[in-house]
Amino acid sequence: MSFNLKRQAVIIISSLAILIAIGLSIDMYLTHKEIMDATNACHNLNGNPIIHKEGLISNWSFTCDGL
């Protein structure tokens, strides 16, 4: 019984780790896409995009100077 319980715990923890990794990957992709779209729009307006990353988690700020 104890082995079976440990095995279930390992499966649950592994599944949660995989789900968290997938969620973070999706967040990073969407953040990158949003920043690229904003940067391209700024360039199209002859602006100068300034991007700041704050912290380890995707916390970004964007400014379009020169407009």
BATIMI-218914 format. One record per residue (C-alpha): residue number from 1; y negated, z negated, x. Coordinates in nm, 2 decimals, decimal comma, padded with zeros to 4 digits. Layout:
N
<pos: NUM | yy: Y | zz: Z | xx: X>
...
//
This chain:
67
<pos: 1 | yy: 00,00 | zz: 00,00 | xx: 00,00>
<pos: 2 | yy: -00,25 | zz: -00,09 | xx: 00,27>
<pos: 3 | yy: -00,20 | zz: 00,24 | xx: 00,45>
<pos: 4 | yy: -00,26 | zz: 00,43 | xx: 00,13>
<pos: 5 | yy: -00,58 | zz: 00,24 | xx: 00,06>
<pos: 6 | yy: -00,71 | zz: 00,30 | xx: 00,41>
<pos: 7 | yy: -00,63 | zz: 00,67 | xx: 00,37>
<pos: 8 | yy: -00,82 | zz: 00,69 | xx: 00,04>
<pos: 9 | yy: -01,12 | zz: 00,51 | xx: 00,20>
<pos: 10 | yy: -01,12 | zz: 00,76 | xx: 00,49>
<pos: 11 | yy: -01,11 | zz: 01,05 | xx: 00,25>
<pos: 12 | yy: -01,40 | zz: 00,91 | xx: 00,04>
<pos: 13 | yy: -01,61 | zz: 00,84 | xx: 00,34>
<pos: 14 | yy: -01,54 | zz: 01,18 | xx: 00,49>
<pos: 15 | yy: -01,62 | zz: 01,35 | xx: 00,16>
<pos: 16 | yy: -01,95 | zz: 01,16 | xx: 00,14>
<pos: 17 | yy: -02,04 | zz: 01,25 | xx: 00,50>
<pos: 18 | yy: -01,97 | zz: 01,62 | xx: 00,42>
<pos: 19 | yy: -02,18 | zz: 01,61 | xx: 00,11>
<pos: 20 | yy: -02,47 | zz: 01,45 | xx: 00,29>
<pos: 21 | yy: -02,45 | zz: 01,71 | xx: 00,57>
<pos: 22 | yy: -02,45 | zz: 01,99 | xx: 00,31>
<pos: 23 | yy: -02,75 | zz: 01,83 | xx: 00,13>
<pos: 24 | yy: -02,95 | zz: 01,80 | xx: 00,45>
<pos: 25 | yy: -02,87 | zz: 02,16 | xx: 00,55>
<pos: 26 | yy: -02,99 | zz: 02,29 | xx: 00,21>
<pos: 27 | yy: -03,31 | zz: 02,08 | xx: 00,24>
<pos: 28 | yy: -03,38 | zz: 02,21 | xx: 00,59>
<pos: 29 | yy: -03,32 | zz: 02,57 | xx: 00,48>
<pos: 30 | yy: -03,55 | zz: 02,54 | xx: 00,18>
<pos: 31 | yy: -03,82 | zz: 02,37 | xx: 00,39>
<pos: 32 | yy: -03,80 | zz: 02,64 | xx: 00,65>
<pos: 33 | yy: -03,82 | zz: 02,92 | xx: 00,38>
<pos: 34 | yy: -04,12 | zz: 02,75 | xx: 00,22>
<pos: 35 | yy: -04,30 | zz: 02,72 | xx: 00,55>
<pos: 36 | yy: -04,23 | zz: 03,08 | xx: 00,64>
<pos: 37 | yy: -04,36 | zz: 03,20 | xx: 00,30>
<pos: 38 | yy: -04,68 | zz: 02,99 | xx: 00,35>
<pos: 39 | yy: -04,72 | zz: 03,11 | xx: 00,71>
<pos: 40 | yy: -04,69 | zz: 03,48 | xx: 00,60>
<pos: 41 | yy: -04,93 | zz: 03,43 | xx: 00,32>
<pos: 42 | yy: -05,18 | zz: 03,27 | xx: 00,56>
<pos: 43 | yy: -05,14 | zz: 03,56 | xx: 00,81>
<pos: 44 | yy: -05,19 | zz: 03,81 | xx: 00,52>
<pos: 45 | yy: -05,53 | zz: 03,64 | xx: 00,46>
<pos: 46 | yy: -05,62 | zz: 03,67 | xx: 00,83>
<pos: 47 | yy: -05,59 | zz: 03,29 | xx: 00,86>
<pos: 48 | yy: -05,43 | zz: 03,08 | xx: 01,14>
<pos: 49 | yy: -05,14 | zz: 02,86 | xx: 01,01>
<pos: 50 | yy: -05,11 | zz: 02,51 | xx: 01,15>
<pos: 51 | yy: -04,79 | zz: 02,33 | xx: 01,08>
<pos: 52 | yy: -04,72 | zz: 01,96 | xx: 01,16>
<pos: 53 | yy: -04,38 | zz: 01,79 | xx: 01,15>
<pos: 54 | yy: -04,39 | zz: 01,42 | xx: 01,09>
<pos: 55 | yy: -04,09 | zz: 01,21 | xx: 01,16>
<pos: 56 | yy: -03,72 | zz: 01,30 | xx: 01,18>
<pos: 57 | yy: -03,68 | zz: 01,39 | xx: 00,82>
<pos: 58 | yy: -03,83 | zz: 01,71 | xx: 00,69>
<pos: 59 | yy: -04,19 | zz: 01,58 | xx: 00,63>
<pos: 60 | yy: -04,41 | zz: 01,88 | xx: 00,69>
<pos: 61 | yy: -04,78 | zz: 01,95 | xx: 00,64>
<pos: 62 | yy: -04,94 | zz: 02,29 | xx: 00,64>
<pos: 63 | yy: -05,30 | zz: 02,41 | xx: 00,69>
<pos: 64 | yy: -05,44 | zz: 02,76 | xx: 00,69>
<pos: 65 | yy: -05,75 | zz: 02,76 | xx: 00,91>
<pos: 66 | yy: -06,00 | zz: 03,04 | xx: 00,95>
<pos: 67 | yy: -06,04 | zz: 03,14 | xx: 00,58>
//
